[in-house]
Amino acid sequence: MIEVPPFWCPLPIAIHPAADQAEKDARAWAERYGVRLRIADQVQPGRLGAYWAPHGTYEGMLAVGCWNFWAFAFDDHLDEPLPLDVPVTTSLVQQAVDIPSPPITDDPWAAGAQAVFNMFRDLATPTQVRYCADNHRRWLHGACWRHSNHVNRRLPPLAEYIPLRMQDAAAQATCLIAVLIGSDISVPEQEMDSPRVRALLETASWTATIDSDLHSFQLEDTQRPVSQHIVSVLMHERGIGVDEALRQSVALRDRFMTRFLHLQQECARTGSSELARFAHTLGYVISGYLQWAVDTSRYGQTEATFSFTDTPRDDTPEPPPGIPSVEWLWTL
């Protein structure tokens, strides 16, 4: 049995009191739009939305759960088996995200994407929706990169993997949808577009991305000839075994978490009240994902075990070596 090193997460965990109802309503929404998630009973995407937006309105939290249903199902569609039309499919979906009407009826993926973003439009400001749509586009761009790597049986170098895997994991889209839509937080644009807030979002996104990689790497290894995740990338690039790659993955993840915690405190201390709420609520995306992963069996086919620790493996307040694209996160 492969043991994943313990996860360090000094962030609060909470869940919306209407989590069970949201799961039922999100599932009904998915069925209405023909969104089929094979393991919905185990995954419970609506409940995940309740972890991400524990203090949001019911409508906002439900909208996040509906997007989770659609996104999990769509991600599975892109992966198993690898379809050859990924660039076409992702382009049509993003077009549907950007166009609120007329209703799309000839493609269930596009129809579902349009419908859920129309839910966002009913709940949020145009600026909030734009941030979500722009980062949704980044996700689908990253999915095309991953698809090309799988088709060509290619493992990318670490310096390439770090920025592009964050897109492919939908990490920034997830964070923004969970916080802006689920909790109805509207940070002034001047603050939202600042380098410091961008760094806050990226460090949260990368922490969550590595958590996702660590939870799923064994399952993916059984399903693809060349599996692409942080563990396999480190093994390939550094010529190390799986145990050492896991240790290095967790150390890298904890360094991102350390930087996120510093930026979270700084934004809460020096920013607007909405930025303070944004920074605090981002923490629920990280902690909520971990608790949801423990609760569900999405990755139950693996033989990995998961535990938690109060001590980071690496809390060095400096950028990790060999990844130029993230050095700026430590210069602010």
C-alpha positions, 0 to 999 in steps of 0.5 A: 500500500502506498501511503501519501504523506499527511496533509497540512491544513490549518484552515477552518472547515464548515458546511452549509446547513442545507447541504443535503437539499442542495445535493438533491436539487443539483442532481435534479438540475443535472438530470434535467439537462442530461448531465450524466455522472456515473458515480454521482452517489459517491461523489456528491458534487452538490455537497462539495459546493456546500463545503466551499460556500458554507455561509453563502445563500442557498441559491448561490451554494446550489449554483456552485453545486450544479456547476460541480455536477456539470464540471465533473461529468464533463471532465470525465467525458474528456478523459475516458476514453480520450476523445479526438475532438477535445478542442472542438468540444471545449470551444463549443462549451466556452461559446455557450458560457459566453452567450446567454441566449437563445437556449442551446438544445443540440448539445447537452454539454453546451446546454448545461454550461449555458444554463449554469452560467445563466444561473450565475448571471441571475445571482451575480454582477456582470463583473463577477460573472466575467471573472468566472467565465474568463477563468473557465476559458483558462480551464478549457485551454488547459484541458486541451494541453493535457489532451495533447500530452496524453495523445502524444504520450508526453510528460511535461517538464515541471516548469511547464506543468506547474502553470498549465496544470493549474489551468487544467485542474480548473483551480482558479475557475473553481475558486472564483465560482465558489467565492464570487457566486457561492458566497456573493463576494464582490471585490472592487476591480482595482483590488481584484486585479492587483498583483497581490490578489492574483498571487493570493488566488494562485497560491490557493489554486496551486495548493488545491491542485496538488491536493487533487493530484495527490488524491487521484494519482493512483486512479489515473495511473490505472486508467492511462498509459502515461498518467500526468500528475505532480507525482509522475512529473517529478518521478520522470524529471528527477529520476526518483521513486514514488515515495520520494516523489510523494514527499517532494510533492507534499513539500511543494504543496506546503510551500504554496500553502505557507505563502497563501496563508501569509497573503491571506493575512496580509489581504485581510489586514490591508484590504477592503472588507470585501477583500478580507471576506474573499481571502477568508472564504478562499480558505474554505475551497482548500479545506472543503475539498480535503474534507469532501475527499475524505467523505466521498469515494471518488478516489476510493479505487486507490490503495492510498491512505490519507491523514492530516498533520499539524506540521508543514513538511516545508514552510520555507518563505521563499519560492521553490527552485526550478519553477521560474513562473511562480517566483513572482508570488514571493516578491510582493 
